[in-house]
Amino acid sequence: MRRLGVKQLVYATALALWLGNSSALASCLVSAQGVSFGSHDSLASAPTESTGVVEVSCDTQTSYSILLSAGSGTYSERKMFNAEHALSYNLYTAPTYSFIWGDGSGATATVSGTTSTTQLHDIYGRVPAGQEVAVGVYSDTIMVTIEF
């Protein structure tokens, strides 16, 4: 049985936009806890799953959308790398793994909310079963953007 460490990192940025006709600029912060898949067993019949979280904090009542970049792959197949070795995975908006979390283009979805406090949004990660890859630590960087 082959086991390997898998770590996926998520970094965060914030984007500020004017709110409606308001003369005040809202202030929102976004931070993220990455999805860490732990060990991946290439002989397992079930996918490896894990969660991370995006935290949004705004100082006034603000509607926002959270967008995730494709990282090192595409939205249909994100990839983590260990040197030249790749391990496919994806990130989803819900525990049903039905909607790929992206930037709203193509078949991807974004996550929206409204807050004047702090809101937490879970990121659901899945590494498909049956991938035989070299032993090592695999990672990818996803840019988190908040539009408000």
Summary of the structure (lengths in Angstrom):
residues: 148
radius of gyration: 16.7
end to end distance: 47.1
largest distance: 61.1
contacts: 452
relative contact order: 0.33
helix: 0%
strand: 51%
